[in-house]
């Protein structure tokens, strides 16, 4: 990873209709909110089980949320290879 401000985790819940879900932070095990807008515009739709790299910011409500999300390993691709 290299950048100490970036974290890793897995997408543990995703609501595609609403465009949000939760990442489980690999460092502290806490759930972090993530919105589809935190992903690059050209990325595939999120899928539960995706391994992610992200930064943590604060939403308008003051809660932690994942920002600048990058998919390290897609769960869909992993299932297709299996």
Secondary structure, DSSP 4 states (H G I P E B T S, - for coil): ---TT-EEEEEEEEETTTTEEEEEETTT--EEEEEGGGB-TTSPPP-TT-EEEEEEEE-TTS-EEEEEEEEEE-HHHHHHH-
